[in-house]
Amino acid sequence: MNTELKAGALVAFGGYAQAIVYGMLAFAPLGQAGLAYGIYAGLASALIGGVLGTLLGKAPVQFGGPRSSTALIIAGSLLGLLQITTNHFELMLLLALEIALAGLLIALAQQQGVGKLMQFLPAPVLIGMNTTLGLFSAYKLLPAMMGFAVYTTALQAAATPALFSPMALGVSAITVCVLLYFRAIRPNPLGLVYGLACGFTLHAMLLWAWPGALPVQTVTAMPSHPLLQTLQTQGFADSIQAIVALLLSTPGLLLQVLVGAAVLALLVVLESMQSLLQVDQTLGTRHNTRQELNTLAISNVLCGLALALPSSNYFSRSNAGLGMGARSRQSEAWYVGVLTLLLIFTWPILAQLPLHILATAVAVSSLFLIQGSTLRLIQRFALPSTRKQMAPTERFTVWVVLCMVFVTGISNLLIGTLVGVLFVAAYFLQQQSGSGLRNIEFKPAARSRSMRPRAHRQHLDTAFEHLAWVRFEGNLFFGNAPAIAIRLHDELVPAQSVVLDFTHLRYIDDTACDCLERLLKQGLQHARAVAVLPTHEQAMGGESLLRSCLGRLGIATQGHIDDAFWHIENQLLAPLALEQASCSAEDALKNSHLCDHMNPDQIAGFSAHWNTTVLPAGQALFSEGTEPCGLYVLLEGQLSAWHHTGHSNERLMRFCPGSMVGEMALIDRKPRSATVRADSPCTLLFLPTAQFEQLLSRAPDLGHTLQNNLSRELALRIRLANQSLALVQ
């Protein structure tokens, strides 16, 4: 079967179930009639968004339809409007106005630049909103999950036991188990479909076996469109006059509609643009933001006129399509076709759907809006001992959640969400709007603080032509991560090795980790990579997420940028590993530059003055402050020079085979300036101070050459030290 068809069909089945569930959730405040109407509103949104996306959109693998967050904003708007009017026609017309205005605001956002708009809704607001919405819908539908009539309150359930149905409880319990299994234990993109299919099958079996009418609620009848029904009797002009009069006579009503439209537009733009960026990153494509936003604007204006839910594109649908191999807009066309067929075949039975099963699916889906990490944050926040250990961003997220839940409880969902957005805007601009990316440096001058043989340094100079040093800073989160990932994908094409420097990153979220993982899997899959993470003293928010991501990719992590460069340099020198591991005495002296400009006879005579010594791993070759005893050249193994600073030791230099060790004290005769210790078992050549002085006095020409070589070695080390300074700048 064609992969585009499979992808479109998969998303159509999932989108069909989501459209029904989210539609019910949106119109839940209107009771059973609203539940029935919500089925139409959700399906109409999916079809309108899908058709316009197919005809006008150009970005691949995008699917239109309702979203849980926008559906619940509609529910919040209805709750607010019900405090002003209970007239069904007026409610629907105000809601249609709000959704259509949201479409116009999306077009305005496209004109003003979507990037600035997207920055005003950071992760804490999304977490707070999802938690608030999840609690709101789960609380409203909990009695239905327990076997009571849909929209029965907890107080009514306690006072009226007759509303309880053991059969409804049994079917709901089985449905909940299936939903939890496919949503939590073994996540599946069709988990919602499986749960609904299980519940409907059980309902059908009971309907066949049960004598008489089943003691459960059903949708009963699909309603006619309330606006069309009213317009047939009242007329278009009279309807417009009625709604204008209501807006003019009710203080604050117009503002409430505008606020609802603004929040809807913000969510649609945010979710859709993030989805487009993620798809572009995955497929290596580039979409036209202007065209996609205009398509969304037209789609939502039409959704408003049709009184359907707002339509948007978002991660889950795109990821499901990409996972099935979709790569073009054909999958969107198949999505619309399969969705239409599903609607045609199932429309006759929609009125027979059991409400308690649909309500159960809505409640369980809403509970999954509450992230497990959010609950853990609240738990840590509740304990004074762990609250002090939380990062500022984590504490701020908890405050946003608590404030949004509180305001929603005393007012309504829309106002609670607006409070969360306003609460975060100023803080976000100050704390969370860092670029996320400091710079990308190709052929960096920086090197690890190590002494290597001449051939190895030349090899590294060549290899560093294709090495990129990517330095992050500030915050890397859902608002900037996809755009940064796309930039990295484009600019790191020539890179064969990458050093990912996170030492100056303060915060990273799960969306940013997903973007990085996709980038490293697809855009940089053939490049060597190493990452450096902050130390515990510089711990950043979301570090555990980043470590897990890098662990899944098999990327080595280091705690210091010098260690990261050392690691990548060793990978680049892997072809020369045998030569690096050990070398002969004469080769070691040549690599150390001590024999430069000497003829063969001088080299042979000079080599005869050296002794061989062995040093076990972990033992000090000499200690800081001791008197100089001679000069060493490393034959085999690895040494490190350490300097004691305050309460810790700092690694100054690593020495590889062929490196000269201890030459400074040999020249100025002052005590050792550092402690040199063996990182691994080492074999060294040793020239005692007395032998060195004899060479200077007995062979003046050889001594002059030797002193010049030592001077050049010191100059080289100064240059290497200057290069290593770039690591800490």
ZIRA-V807014 format. One line per field, one symbol per residue. phi: phi as a letter, one per 20 degrees, with the letter a starting at -180 (. if undefined). Layout:
BEGIN
phi->???
END
This chain:
BEGIN
phi->.gfffffffgffffffffffffffffdgfenfffffffffffffffffffffffedfdffldceqfcgfffffffffffffffdbdffffgffffffffffffffffffffeofgffffecfggffffffffffffffffdggffeneffmfffffffecffffcgfffffffffffffffeddfcgbfdgfffffffffffffffffeefnefececgnbeffffffffffddnfffffffffffffedfnffffffffffffffffffffffffffffffemdceeggffffffffgffffffeldfgdbdbgffffffffeofcbfgffffgffffffffffdgfdffefffffffffffffffffeffffffffffffdgfeffeffgffffgfffgffffffffecbfffffffffffegffffedddffncfacdelfffcffbdcfgffffffgffffddddddebmcdbffcffffffffgfeegffdbcdeddfdeebbdffffffffffffdfcfeefbbdcdffffdgdfnffffffffffemefdcebfffffgffffffegfdfffffbbfffffffffmfefmdegffffffffeeddcdcffneefbdfnfffdrdccfebobdceccecmdbddfeadddgneecnffffeemegfebedcffbgcccecdfgfffffffeecgfffffffffffffffffffffffffffde
END
